[in-house]
Amino acid sequence: MIYPSPLEHKQQQSRAPGRSLQHILFSAMLLVLAVHIACIFTIGQIWHISNTSERPISPALGAVYAHQSTSTQSSRSSSSPYAPLANQASGQNQSIDAYIDHMTQTQKIGQLLMLPVYTNGYNSVLNQPLQQWDIANVIIFTQYGGALMPSTQSGLAQLGHDLQAHANQRLIVATDEEGGTVDRLAPYYGSTPSPSSLAAKSDTKQVYAQARQNAQRLLANGINANLAPLVDVYQGGAIDQSRMFGSTPGDVIKYAGAFLDGLQQNGVQGTLKHWPGIGSAPVNPDNGLSSITHSQAQLNSVDFAPFRALLSHQPGMIMTTHVMVPAYDSHKPASLSPVLINQVLRGQLGYQGVVVTDQMEAGGLLQFMQQQGYSNPSQAIAEATVQAILAGNDIIECPMAPDRQAAVVNAVTSAVQSGRISQDRLHQSLQRIIALKARMGLISLS
């Protein structure tokens, strides 16, 4: 390497400031040129978009654009390390599908059934439905409107524990704890206020507090789901007015919503009932076949309104009942109607959660099935159970008698094996049930 002489080095140093100024001016010119080019490119893009936006976009492509836009906005507006909600939902669906893939057909069918339990303690009679049939849901029930069994609170807690311990699958354990005339826990804790008396206090905090206390008591006895609250709007029908939170949709939404929150925010899943609303029913569906004569406009503005409004509270389940609604379906009761379940409840209202039936031994359902030529109650309930699944129900409340339970299990199994209940239809209900059980902490999807 040849180094400059001291004189040349001194001359180079004296020329350095001039060279720096030239370099700065040259860099500035390049920057101006780059900005100019960028402006031209941006103007071109704007022109292209304005012309393209006038062209029709296919629905599929529009959905892609909307998804991309939503994802971009989500990632910009949140610093959360978690994936966007859509991706989380997709991931959960994959986990649910993987869980279902590992189930036997017997286990799958068992997820769609709810076993009524009326006993003073766990006994061998329960082994067949819980272990051989793999029934995965139970309701601690009464017989003919009597008190719950066991007769003591400690016995009830032991029963709740034993049911989970003996079952092959983790159970939704439910009961009807409405308060007032339907107060399953009253023998153990004393009576609780009816929905109408709670609403009469005009204090949602008191309603919430009562539901929270109910939830604590239910959980203490191994019960993780409550088939309440009623969201029927009282309109002079045969159902006891005290079981309802009001005679206007607004009151029902306000107070039933507080009750639902009090349950679900304290560990117990709630159930909105009785879809499609039976506040005007002239006969209780438990006793006989009844008809709701409202127009579609009336149904949407009054009877459906509380169900629609409370979907934002994410109810664990919605219960269908056995009542005719000719404005929508003049051929089948709501519990067996694809129109009222799939088209209206799921399609029109947008509910995508678990749908559970009211008791399948109800007088209204048996009367309807008798009209269809099913005079034998076991056969009537078995066939109605298959129709209820086809209509969109996810969990079917089984009959009490063991021979009728066997008829139901055999009918559903045969319907699945023959393809009458398709694998796709079965999978739809399983997805909803497993998602609910994961939300309840009963199963892990990881």
Secondary structure as the mmCIF struct_conf table of DSSP 4:
data_model
#
loop_
_struct_conf.conf_type_id
_struct_conf.id
_struct_conf.beg_label_comp_id
_struct_conf.beg_label_asym_id
_struct_conf.beg_label_seq_id
_struct_conf.end_label_comp_id
_struct_conf.end_label_asym_id
_struct_conf.end_label_seq_id
HELX_LH_PP_P HELX_LH_PP_P1 ILE A 2 SER A 5
HELX_RH_AL_P HELX_RH_AL_P1 PRO A 6 THR A 52
TURN_TY1_P TURN_TY1_P1 SER A 53 GLU A 54
BEND BEND1 ARG A 55 ARG A 55
HELX_RH_AL_P HELX_RH_AL_P2 PRO A 59 SER A 77
BEND BEND2 PRO A 81 TYR A 82
HELX_LH_PP_P HELX_LH_PP_P2 ALA A 83 PRO A 84
HELX_RH_AL_P HELX_RH_AL_P3 LEU A 85 ASP A 101
TURN_TY1_P TURN_TY1_P2 HIS A 102 HIS A 102
BEND BEND3 MET A 103 MET A 103
HELX_RH_AL_P HELX_RH_AL_P4 GLN A 105 GLN A 111
TURN_TY1_P TURN_TY1_P3 LEU A 112 LEU A 112
STRN STRN1 LEU A 113 VAL A 117
BEND BEND4 ASN A 120 GLY A 121
HELX_RH_3T_P HELX_RH_3T_P1 SER A 124 LEU A 126
HELX_RH_AL_P HELX_RH_AL_P5 ASN A 127 ASN A 127
HELX_RH_PI_P HELX_RH_PI_P1 GLN A 128 GLN A 132
BEND BEND5 TRP A 133 TRP A 133
STRN STRN2 ASN A 137 ILE A 140
BEND BEND6 GLN A 143 GLN A 143
TURN_TY1_P TURN_TY1_P4 TYR A 144 GLY A 145
BEND BEND7 MET A 149 THR A 152
HELX_RH_AL_P HELX_RH_AL_P6 GLN A 153 HIS A 166
BEND BEND8 ASN A 168 GLN A 169
HELX_LH_PP_P HELX_LH_PP_P3 ARG A 170 LEU A 171
STRN STRN3 ILE A 172 THR A 175
STRN STRN4 GLU A 177 GLY A 179
TURN_TY1_P TURN_TY1_P5 GLY A 180 THR A 181
STRN STRN5 VAL A 182 ASP A 183
TURN_TY1_P TURN_TY1_P6 ARG A 184 LEU A 185
HELX_RH_AL_P HELX_RH_AL_P7 ALA A 186 TYR A 189
HELX_RH_AL_P HELX_RH_AL_P8 PRO A 195 ALA A 200
TURN_TY1_P TURN_TY1_P7 LYS A 201 SER A 202
HELX_RH_AL_P HELX_RH_AL_P9 THR A 204 ALA A 220
TURN_TY1_P TURN_TY1_P8 ASN A 221 GLY A 222
STRN STRN6 ALA A 225 ASN A 226
STRN STRN7 LEU A 230 LEU A 230
HELX_LH_PP_P HELX_LH_PP_P4 ASP A 232 TYR A 234
BEND BEND9 GLN A 235 GLY A 236
BEND BEND10 ALA A 238 ILE A 239
HELX_RH_3T_P HELX_RH_3T_P2 GLN A 241 ARG A 243
BEND BEND11 MET A 244 PHE A 245
BEND BEND12 SER A 247 THR A 248
HELX_RH_AL_P HELX_RH_AL_P10 PRO A 249 GLN A 264
TURN_TY1_P TURN_TY1_P9 GLN A 265 GLY A 267
STRN STRN8 GLN A 269 GLN A 269
STRN STRN9 THR A 271 TRP A 275
TURN_TY1_P TURN_TY1_P10 PRO A 276 PRO A 276
TURN_TY1_P TURN_TY1_P11 GLY A 279 SER A 280
BEND BEND13 PRO A 282 VAL A 283
TURN_TY1_P TURN_TY1_P12 PRO A 285 ASN A 287
BEND BEND14 GLY A 288 GLY A 288
STRN STRN10 SER A 290 SER A 291
HELX_RH_AL_P HELX_RH_AL_P11 GLN A 296 GLN A 298
HELX_RH_PI_P HELX_RH_PI_P2 LEU A 299 ASP A 303
BEND BEND15 PHE A 304 PHE A 304
HELX_RH_AL_P HELX_RH_AL_P12 ALA A 305 LEU A 310
HELX_RH_3T_P HELX_RH_3T_P3 LEU A 311 HIS A 313
BEND BEND16 GLY A 316 GLY A 316
STRN STRN11 MET A 317 THR A 320
STRN STRN12 VAL A 323 MET A 324
STRN STRN13 VAL A 325 VAL A 325
TURN_TY1_P TURN_TY1_P13 PRO A 326 TYR A 328
STRN STRN14 ASP A 329 ASP A 329
BEND BEND17 SER A 330 LYS A 332
HELX_RH_3T_P HELX_RH_3T_P4 ALA A 334 LEU A 336
HELX_RH_AL_P HELX_RH_AL_P13 PRO A 338 PRO A 338
HELX_RH_PI_P HELX_RH_PI_P3 VAL A 339 GLN A 348
BEND BEND18 LEU A 349 LEU A 349
BEND BEND19 GLY A 353 GLY A 353
STRN STRN15 VAL A 354 THR A 357
HELX_LH_PP_P HELX_LH_PP_P5 ASP A 358 GLN A 359
TURN_TY1_P TURN_TY1_P14 MET A 360 GLU A 361
HELX_RH_AL_P HELX_RH_AL_P14 GLY A 363 GLN A 371
TURN_TY1_P TURN_TY1_P15 GLN A 372 GLY A 373
BEND BEND20 ASN A 376 ASN A 376
HELX_RH_AL_P HELX_RH_AL_P15 PRO A 377 ALA A 391
TURN_TY1_P TURN_TY1_P16 GLY A 392 GLY A 392
BEND BEND21 ASP A 394 ASP A 394
STRN STRN16 ILE A 395 ILE A 395
STRN STRN17 ILE A 396 GLU A 397
BEND BEND22 MET A 400 ALA A 401
HELX_RH_AL_P HELX_RH_AL_P16 PRO A 402 SER A 418
TURN_TY1_P TURN_TY1_P17 GLY A 419 GLY A 419
BEND BEND23 ARG A 420 ILE A 421
HELX_RH_AL_P HELX_RH_AL_P17 GLN A 423 ARG A 439
TURN_TY1_P TURN_TY1_P18 MET A 440 GLY A 441
BEND BEND24 LEU A 442 ILE A 443
#
